[in-house]
Amino acid sequence: MTAGTRRRTARCLAAASAAAILSGCPIGLGERCASDLDCRDDLVCLQPPGGGGGICDYPYRAAGEPCTVAAHCEPELTCSSHLMPGARYGVCVEKQPGGEVCSVDRDCISGSCLGPTPEALGTCAP
């Protein structure tokens, strides 16, 4: 594909997305949105911190709902799969206090997971 063809394709895709929004047709997973009304019924418009336009995605999961990564959970929660070595599935749980196990910063109330490696869990900073 030539550079000109790529530019034309990108313009067409942008126009198609804009047309879908303007026509009231719901847009799909991973597409840009301004509000939940733009997205399909099973999706929500997740806005990044500080604004700048959202993306249609599945809604965050509440405490006790299944997850595989913390990003599936509401921002104040994490996924229990991060807290058990080798676990692939978990549920959304409260973030860990200082001194408890973690694998990523988001697992901790403090926002800091000290010393995690691919082979071992870390510890939440106080």
Buried (B, 14 or more C-beta within 10 A) or exposed (E): EEEEEEEEEEEEEEEEBEEBBEEEEBBBEEBBBEEBEBBEEEBBBBBEEEEEEBBBBEEBBEEEBBBEEBEBBBEEBBBBBBBEEEEEEBBBBEBBEEEBBBBBBBBBBBEBBBEBEEEEBBBBBE
